[in-house]
Amino acid sequence: MNSTRRKFIANGAGALGATALIGNVPSKSVTQQLSNIVSPRDDSIYKPLLEAALDAAKEAGASYADVRLVHTRNRRISILTVGDNEGITVGIRSLVDGYWGFAAGPAVQDADSMRRLGRESVFQAKQNTLGQVRQVLLADRPIVQNGSWTMPVKIDPFVDVHPDEVRDYLKSLEVFTGAISGVVSMLNGVFTCTFNTQLRIYASTDGSYCTQKVYSTSGTVLFAVAFSDGKGGGGTVESLTPAGLGWELFRDQDLRAQIEQIVEESKRDSTLPVRPIDVGRYDTILHSSIMAKLTSETLGIPTQLDRIMGFEANAGGTSYLNDPLKVAGTFEIATSKLNVTANRSEPGSVATVKWDDEGCSPQDFKIIKNGVVNDFQTTRESAGWVSEYYRKSGQEVRSNGCAYSPEGIDSPLAHNANLVLQPGAEDQDFESMISLMENGIAFRAINPNVSIDFQGLSGLAIGIRVYEIKKGKRTSFLTNSGLMFRALELWKNLKSIGGVRSSQRYGLSTSKGEPSQRSFGSVTAPSVLIGDATIIDYKRKA
């Protein structure tokens, strides 16, 4: 009988279950039943339970209610360990006299417990109706009847690849790194892979019912090495941030070539003289990794409409934008070179879905158009707040599909969609932009540390590798260097944008709400040149 390495690994993994770490796991029968729901037409168990919660909410006085059930599986694999977590959560949201109530639980029990959740959500809404009756207008959206969708991934990480095969692959990367020419030893390294999948079921009192299965995969390849000349180096592979992919995130890219590139860059940097930064203003090239983070923090978060309206003031923060009807279509946030689009449809992006957590089919939209604020990240409720702008500009009043809740126990809020900073027309990447610079600074950071204020306006980005550039060459390595910025000044000093070659997609997290909700969205950005940027020594004392 022919044997393959895949078969050998699969057949020899009998002890794996003993090393798995399981937390918040529903009963085996419940988990198997829920895992087998591919189409709601096959769901004779959970649809009646969700309908029971909705019926109870309506009977208790809700004018509208919706319910989300989320089954989450998470697997983290390192060279030595495999950890699994799994759980089911459910939450129902009810609207009474213009006020929302929410109730949630850690698992699904039976119809009675679901009815209790429905009544409890209405009770909570009524406790909030301390003032006058409010009018909440939910933007129209098509009713989704028995909709079903699965994120298209090539290799399902929970079905099509065995954990031991993943561990074997990670070990091979560790061995390869230590064997690169010029590397004497590996000082330390972290080689991990994380898989996440969620089955998300949504139902509402207006008749929508849909299920969808989404995936995210990420990894860490982080290492430090010693060279034969006594110097050291290392870094992180930056292409393994969260993505809406399966195991193909690892399989379909040349990670060894990226590791070799990190080592070569480290060798080059070790030959440069090291000196502290001379505080001042410089033309500064910012690598795509920094631009992705700045796009998320200064353009994504501030255009969440609930933040602009002040509803996040006691939680995740507000926005430097205000009065959306005045800024929409008129407020110049940057030079005309800047265009930023948002979507939840891009294949491989981590915020991609078929329907958001209000049953809306998200639409692609332009947040920034030729440097001007053009649209906002909205939900069904918040879309109505800017209905006047939509009607004047000839647009339909509808949600952009940004409602999201990490788990069933979280009430949906407007979170970042996938963001894309459009590249420039010239085909320049980070290195070619350096070669064209006469004098200035270049920032190269992987997973950059960006600290920003409550409104997303002012902040500090710390560079991991910061270079002095003279006549197109790196001349020194600058220590303790940080970019201090105000968002409006930063974007209005945008001089040029790198081309498609410099664009890269990163999966980034943001947080909002109380209790805090963490969400992931993909941000695609190129390298850019900022004029007259403020560069400081962040360790310097006055």
Secondary structure by P-SEA (a helix, b strand, c coil): ccccaaaaaaaacccccccccccccccaaaaaaaaaccccccccccaaaaaaaaaaaaaaccccbbbbbbbbbbbbbcccbbbbbbbbbbbbbbbcccbbbbbbccccccaaaaaaaaaaaaaaaaaaccccbbbbbcccccccccccccccccccccccccaaaaaaaaaaaaaaaaaccccccccbbbbbbbbbbbbbbbbccccccbbbbbbbbbccccccccccccccccccccccccccccccccccccaaaaaaaaaaaaaaaaabbbbbbccccccccccaaaaaaaaaacccccccccccccccccccbbbccccccccccccccccccbbbbbbccccccccccccccccccbbbbbcccccccccccccccccccaaaaaaaaccccccccccccccccccccccccccccccccccccaaaaaaacccbbbbbbcccccccccccccbbbbbcbbbbbccccccccccbbbbbbcaaaaaaacccccccccbbbbbbbbbbcccbbbbbbbbbbcbbbbcbbbbbcccccc
